[in-house]
Amino acid sequence: MKALVYTSSHEGVEIEPRNEQLTEETCKMLTEKSTATPHQKSKGTADALVLAANGENLRTAVLRLPPVYGEGDPRLIPSIMGMMRQGKQNMQIGPDQHVFEHVYVGNAVLAHVLCGKALLASSWDPISADGDVAGQAFFITDGQPMSYYTFARKIWYIAGDRTEKANIRLVSFWLVIVTAWMNEIFYFIFSVGQKRPQVGTYDVKELTRGFRWSIEKARRVLGYEPSGMDEGLRRGVEGAIYEEEMRRLVREGGG
């Protein structure tokens, strides 16, 4: 008997309505939805294929993860730190009403270990009973949904920012999205469609695509309990600062 734990993504889940807590049973995967991007469809399709492959000779389960942060984070924390280097920590786009999920890499690893052990210990039953792991999908998060800027300001604070709330400048969401749209047009024209701006309309619209997941199923079936989030943020920020310093030394040494 073999076991497969597939790491799925938040990008394959249809997020509607926003801010309402979704469970594995109430969510829909983006396999056929016409408005989904090819990337989103591929995530949802892979998720469904792995679950469908569950059988007597191969036990499968899917862990659906939001953006991951912590030590070795190559994207999430570095991108937010980049905003601080550009002086954008004192501005906020829109009302910041939608919440998002994140997961500390240590919690993601814990969930994979728990799920793998449970699959290897499970017995084959063509009709999975409640509590069985095989053929099941699980949301894995920190269990602490928060708005984009709440999460970002935690990172900026660890990195040394002390901007007071009264000094934060609110910028109209529609002003930013119109500006991003115009940038996309200019980039398309002058690069003959070969380049796109660093921040486009899709990136801005993500601020309105908040999502909130329940992890009660993972708690009940896998025994998953997230922890270490504050320490994970600290390690992630320290790692991002170290990587940036190493790149600076390489640039200066190469010059």
ZIRAFEN-V235176 format. One record per residue. RES is the residue in one letter. PHI is phi in whole degrees, 0 to 359 (999 if undefined). OMEGA is omega as a letter, one per 20 degrees, with the letter a starting at -180 (* if undefined). Layout:
BEGIN
res: (RES;RES)
phi: (PHI;PHI)
omega: (OMEGA;OMEGA)
END
This chain:
BEGIN
res: (M;K;A;L;V;Y;T;S;S;H;E;G;V;E;I;E;P;R;N;E;Q;L;T;E;E;T;C;K;M;L;T;E;K;S;T;A;T;P;H;Q;K;S;K;G;T;A;D;A;L;V;L;A;A;N;G;E;N;L;R;T;A;V;L;R;L;P;P;V;Y;G;E;G;D;P;R;L;I;P;S;I;M;G;M;M;R;Q;G;K;Q;N;M;Q;I;G;P;D;Q;H;V;F;E;H;V;Y;V;G;N;A;V;L;A;H;V;L;C;G;K;A;L;L;A;S;S;W;D;P;I;S;A;D;G;D;V;A;G;Q;A;F;F;I;T;D;G;Q;P;M;S;Y;Y;T;F;A;R;K;I;W;Y;I;A;G;D;R;T;E;K;A;N;I;R;L;V;S;F;W;L;V;I;V;T;A;W;M;N;E;I;F;Y;F;I;F;S;V;G;Q;K;R;P;Q;V;G;T;Y;D;V;K;E;L;T;R;G;F;R;W;S;I;E;K;A;R;R;V;L;G;Y;E;P;S;G;M;D;E;G;L;R;R;G;V;E;G;A;I;Y;E;E;E;M;R;R;L;V;R;E;G;G;G)
phi: (999;242;232;226;255;261;272;268;225;296;288;265;255;285;258;194;281;288;71;274;293;260;246;299;277;265;277;238;267;275;259;235;302;293;276;284;283;304;297;296;298;295;295;295;294;298;304;294;296;295;295;291;281;299;195;294;264;216;269;235;208;238;250;262;250;277;306;258;227;128;297;81;297;271;225;298;295;303;292;289;296;298;297;293;296;272;77;267;288;259;229;220;270;74;281;60;265;272;261;230;255;220;215;291;303;296;288;297;296;304;298;295;295;298;293;298;297;294;296;293;268;281;254;290;214;299;245;293;276;300;104;283;260;300;77;247;246;224;281;235;220;282;72;226;298;209;292;303;285;297;294;298;290;298;292;297;295;299;281;112;285;229;297;283;303;294;263;276;266;275;243;300;302;291;297;292;290;294;297;296;296;294;299;298;295;298;299;297;293;277;251;54;76;268;227;227;295;300;237;247;297;300;296;291;296;301;294;257;252;302;214;223;245;272;249;296;295;295;295;288;272;264;75;283;219;290;200;76;294;297;294;296;296;299;295;296;294;299;294;294;295;297;298;294;294;296;295;296;294;293;298;290;292;285;275)
omega: (r;a;r;r;a;r;r;a;r;a;r;a;r;a;r;i;a;r;r;a;r;r;r;a;a;a;r;r;a;r;a;a;a;a;r;r;r;r;r;r;a;r;a;a;r;r;a;a;r;r;a;a;a;a;a;a;r;r;a;r;a;r;a;a;r;r;a;r;r;a;a;r;a;a;a;a;r;a;r;r;r;r;r;r;r;r;a;a;r;r;a;r;r;a;r;a;a;a;a;r;r;r;r;a;r;r;r;r;r;a;r;r;a;a;r;r;a;r;a;a;a;r;a;r;a;r;a;r;r;a;r;a;a;r;a;r;a;r;r;r;r;a;a;r;r;a;a;a;r;r;a;a;r;r;a;r;r;a;r;a;r;r;r;a;a;a;r;a;r;a;a;r;a;r;a;a;r;r;r;r;r;r;r;r;r;r;a;a;a;r;a;r;a;a;r;a;a;r;a;a;r;a;a;a;r;r;r;a;a;r;a;a;r;r;a;r;r;r;a;a;a;a;a;r;a;r;r;a;a;r;r;r;a;r;r;r;r;r;r;r;r;a;r;r;r;r;r;a;r;r;a;r;r;a;*)
END
